[in-house]
Amino acid sequence: MVFVLLASCNKGRILYPEPEPQPEEEKAPPAIFLAVPEGGFDVAAGDTLLLNAYIENGKKTELLWTVNGETAGKEQTLLFREISLGTYPVSLQAVNKDGSDNVQFQVHVKNPEDMPEDGENNPEIPPSGNHFRPATKESAVDWNVVFSYIPAPGQFINNTQTAGFAGESTPEQAALYAHKRLAKGHFVSLGAFGGHLIVGFDHSVVNDGEYNLLIAGNAHEQSAEPGTIWVMQDSNGNGLPDDTWYQLKGSEHHNPATLHGYAVTYFRPRQPNKPVYWTDNKGGQGSIDYIVGVHTQETYYPGWIASEYYTLTGTRLESRSYRQPNGIWENHPFDWGYVDNTEQELFRISDAVTASGDPIHLDFIDFVKIQTAVQAKAGWLGELSTEVTKIQDYNLIK
């Protein structure tokens, strides 16, 4: 500590400690995270477009939406609706004492007849059943190819220790990572809501009305991280999972709290060691927290996804994560029908349903997708993420 000498008219010189320099307060300017398509948004006249922005450092930040130069809102979300055709300039500005950020884009209001049809409204085409591949004595019980691995952000994504990543930077490398992990019986984490893994078999898996698929996770007592199962038949016979997905219904399929067609957009952090922010198609938003000192990779955003944001869509189940009075977090399971939910590992193709929830009979399937079904955090434990360790044709071993 440094001392300075100050003169005193009565007692001579007195030693006073010099004040130590105070660290400069870290600035926290706002940052806007908003998913804007290249060229702007297209919306039908009279329809409502939800603009849902996440504002980093949003406390004590003033927001201003403008449409055609006129004030349209001052909240994080804006419901845009116009009945007159044309192109509308839209902007969002965020300002606090440390700085500002803004985004500008266009919304194209079009005649409803010029808008592409919503795929969910198109009549569903039943699988052809023309490309059945019977199992032989050489057929593998396990899956034989990983077509894609697109997890949501999560604490195990890019983790080079527990999760075994090795700097994967392309979708092909990511699929190979998942292939190697599953082949060794190691877990593959799907990250937060919507993250998924798609595999295929070297033969068609037959639907005999009983259990046909064995899919294992790593759930244990009071630690459920449920994932939904989707199946597909190779209707066009090209060997690729590009036909129609059908979900295997579980106990919560008709629960009013279950959200079908739920979509979440995840944004790449602008600095390392930061949370991954997300917004959804219901006006909600949140973050995948960065767990300091535990999973210390620079980012939980998948390293092989080149875009600044990406959107995952699926069926969201209501969270059953609770903090007990003793501080322990418990993730309670659902009754049946989900991966990494309980010790249940067997599933029926006969539980397949269409997008509208109606049962559909599939004589066989060729591809399987497993997808994280909750968007929840369990305190210091971080986000819930479905893990997969095994995918098999149970018909060949029962």
SULHU-V761737 format. One record per run of one state. SS is the DSSP state (h for helix, s for strand, l for the rest). FROM is the first residue (numbers start at 1). TO is the last residue. If there is no record, write none. Layout:
SS/FROM/TO + SS/FROM/TO
This chain:
l/1/2 + s/3/8 + l/9/11 + s/12/17 + l/18/30 + s/31/33 + l/34/40 + s/41/44 + l/45/47 + s/48/52 + l/53/53 + s/54/56 + l/57/61 + s/62/67 + l/68/69 + s/70/73 + l/74/76 + s/77/81 + l/82/85 + s/86/96 + l/97/98 + s/99/110 + l/111/111 + h/112/114 + l/115/118 + h/119/121 + l/122/141 + s/142/142 + l/143/144 + s/145/150 + l/151/170 + h/171/183 + l/184/187 + s/188/189 + l/190/195 + s/196/206 + l/207/212 + s/213/216 + l/217/219 + s/220/220 + l/221/222 + s/223/223 + l/224/226 + s/227/232 + l/233/245 + s/246/248 + l/249/258 + s/259/267 + l/268/275 + s/276/280 + l/281/284 + s/285/288 + l/289/308 + s/309/316 + l/317/320 + s/321/323 + l/324/328 + s/329/331 + l/332/338 + s/339/339 + l/340/345 + s/346/347 + l/348/348 + h/349/351 + s/352/353 + l/354/358 + s/359/359 + l/360/363 + s/364/372 + l/373/376 + s/377/377 + l/378/378 + h/379/381 + l/382/382 + s/383/383 + l/384/386 + s/387/388 + l/389/389 + s/390/393 + h/394/396 + l/397/398
